[in-house]
Amino acid sequence: MKNILAISMMSIFTLTSCKEDKKEVKTDLPVTEVVDTTPEFTNKAHELIYEMTQKVGDYSKLMSKKDVVYTYTYQTPDGKTDVTTEKYIFNGELSYGKYTKHERSLAELEGTIEQGYDGNEYWLKHEGKVLTDSVYLKRVAFNRPTNFYWFTMMPKLMDPGVIYEYVKEQTVEGVKYDVVKVSFESTNGKPKDIYQVYINQDTKLVDQFLFTVMDFGKADPLLMQLEYENVDGILLPTKRKYKASNWDAEVTEDPWVLVNWTDITFNNGLTKADFTK
């Protein structure tokens, strides 16, 4: 089973950062060991999630890509748009982004926004100047692991500490799904997010999932629908849209929030220096 780092939950908000002035820093990263063996399944739901990761590409396969660079575009129903260049190193879960457009994320900061996580510290820059405002940095500390988790979510559903429960079989628009509840062990007593994934019985892919955002007090679910793209042998849900729902995946009449990942490239030769302020 893949012994990989578990990370905090997800969300629908983003920020970014980039690295222009590189300093001399240690480039050695902590080695995350990935053991590629078939796990002992705790139940049917666990096995279904495992089968899904074998279809999309498990975390060991993702780790073999070393790093990724891509463009993240997020548009709310009122037309406000964020466009960021995201960069991650999978080993150590380093995260970096640069906002060239941010009409909804820290819109009061005109111009380029950069943010990052270098393995030890979260940081934020505006037009090249380091910002230390605690409110801004709290947002960075939420967004960096969140953006990383969104990208790696499917293989990371096999992380240690994940709890699986088979909910039901459900037919949606003529497609039969196995519905699996995914929750997470809490180490600090705070409520963790819940996912309810809809695994297509034919393709073994998660076509949609319900999720909460407990960091923002959002216990009522949102429904995310997905379209996949094969990028260098890994199936990634590059086209995404979500809106409010109930736990039966019945959505409201509200318009969708649209999220797209484009220009995805693996193995870019990134180092820790690319993630420092």
N, C-alpha and C positions, 0 to 999 in steps of 0.2 A: 504494500500500500504506500501511497505517496505520503511521506512525512514532510509536510510543508508548513509554512508559517500561516497561522490563522490570523485574519485581520478584522478590524471593526467593520461596521455595517456600511450600507450603501445610502445613496441619496440621489437627488435629482438636480443638485446644484453643483456648479463648477467654478474654479478659479485657475490661474495658470502661472507658469514661471518659465524662464529661459536662462541660459548661462552664456554670457558673452565674455566677461573677463575671467578667465580660468586661472586659478591659483594652483600652486604646487600642493597637492594633497596626496595622502595615501590612496592608492587605487585598489588595495586589497579589500575584498568584501568578505563578510562571513559566508562560509559555505553552507548552503542549504542542501542537505542530503535528500535525495529523492530515490526511494527504493521502489522499483517497478515490479510488484508482485500482486497477484490477485488477493484481495483482502478476504477475511472471514466475515461474511455478511451477518449483520445483526437482525435483519428482517427483509421482507420482500421489497420495501421501499428503498433500502440501502442498495440492494442489487440492481434495481431499476436506475438509480442515479449512477452507479458504476457503469452500467451498459451505455448510458448516455455519454459519459466521459470518454469511453472507448470509441464512440462514433465521432465526437467533435475533436478529440485530441486531448489526452490527459495532461496533468501538470508536468510530468517528466518530458513530454514532447514539447510543451511550451517552454520549459527551462532550456531545452536544447537550442532554442532560438535566441537565447541570451538577452536580447533587448528588443524594444519596438519603438517606432516613431509613427504617429498618425495624426490626422486632423479631426478634431471633435467639433461638431456643429450642433448647437442646441437652440431650438426656437419655440417660444411660448405662443399660445393662441393669439395674443395681441401683437404678434410680429416681432417682439424683441428677440434679439439673436446674440448668442455668444459664439465666437470662433476661436479655438485654441489649438496650438500645436502641443501634443502630449508626448512625453518620452518616459519610458520605464526601463529599469533593469530588473529582471525577474528575480534574480538571486539577491536577496536583501530588500526587495520591494521598494527600490528607490523610485521616486516619482517627481516629475517636472512638467511644467506647462507654461506656455506663453500666450496671453490673450491679445490678439490683434483686433478683436471686436468684443466688447462686453457691455451690451445694452441692458443686461439684467444682473450681472455679477459685479458688485462694487462699481456701479455706473457713475458714481460721484467722482471716481478717480479717472480723469480724462487722460487718454493716451495708453501706452502699453503697460500691461500688468504682467509680472512674472511671479511664480511661486514654486516652491520645491520642498522636497524631503530628501536629505542626504544620508539617511540611515541613523542620524542622531538628532537632527534639528529640523523644524519647520521654519520656512522663511518666506518673506514677501518683499517684492521690489516694485516700485512705481517709477517708470521712466528712468530706470537705472539706479534709483535711490532706495536704500533699504528702509523699510517701514517696521516699526516696533509696536504699533498700536495693538493692545491685547485683544480687542474685538476682532480686528482683521486677522490676527494670527490664529485665533480660535477657529475662524472660518477655514483658514488654510489647513489646520490640523484635522478638520473634518473632511475637507474636499480631497486632499491628496490621497489618503488611503481609500476614500470612496471611489474616486476615479479609477484607481488601480483595481479595486475589487470589481467594478463594473466590467472592465476589460477581461479579467481573469475568472469571472464568476463561475462559469460552467465547470471547468476542471477543479476549481477550489471548493465546489460542493462536496468533494471527497476529503476535505481537510479533517484533521483530528478535532474532536469536540463538537462535531455536527450531529444532530439528532434527527432521525428519519421516522416518518409515520405515514403509512399508506392510508389515504383518505377515502378514495372511491374511484370507480370507473365512471367517466362522464363523456357524453357525446356532445360536441360543439360544432354546429354547422356541418353535420354529417361525418365528422372526424372523431374517432374513438381515442380517448386519452386515459392514461393512468395518472391520477392526481396524487402528488406526494407533498406532504408538509415537511418543510425543513426549518429547524430551529437550532439555537446555538447555546452552548453552556455559558452561563454567566459567571465571571470571576470576581466581579465587583458589586454584585447585587442589583445593578441597573438592568432594566428590561431590555432585551435584545430583539432585533427585528425577526420577523417571521416571513418565510417565503412559502408559497403554495404553487408548485411547478406542474405544468400540464405537459406530460411526456407523450408525444404522438406514438401510438402503438405500432404504426407501420415504419416510421422513419427513425424512431428512438430519440428524436430531437425534442427539446423544449420549445414549443411553438409560442407559448405565452406563460406568464407567471404573475401571481399576485404578491405584493410586498408591502410591508409597513416601513415607516421612517420614524423610529422611536426617538432618535436624537432631536427631532423637531416635534415630538408629541403626536405624531401621526399614526394612530393605532388602527384607523379605518384603512382598508387596503386600496392600493392603486393597481391597475392591471397594465402590464407591459406586454406588448405583442412584438414579435421578432421575425426578421428575415435574415437568412444566413448567406455568407459568402466564403468560398474556399480561398484562403490566403496561405500559400506555401504549405499546403497539406493540413491546415487547421481550419475547422469550420467556425467562423466568428459571426455573431449576430450583429451585423454592421448597420442594419436599418431597424430602428426601434421607435415605438410610439407608446405613450401611456396616458391614462386619465383615471379619474375616480371610478371605483367599482364597489361591489359587495363580495362576500366570500364565495358566492356562486359564479363569479366572473361575469356578472351582469353590469355593464358599464352605464354611466350616466349619458345624458344627451350633450354634455359639454364637448368642445373640440379637443383634439389630441395635442399633447406636447410632442414635438418631433425631435429625434436625436439620430444623428448619422455619424459613422466613422468612415473616413475615406483616406486614400493615399497611405495605406498601411504597409510598412516595411519592417522586417525582422533583421537581426544580425547587423546592426549599424555600427558596431565597434564602440559603443558608448562606454565611458568610464565614470568613476565616482566624481571626477572633476566636473563633469557635465551637470552635476546636481548640487553643486555648492554655490553659495551666494557670492 
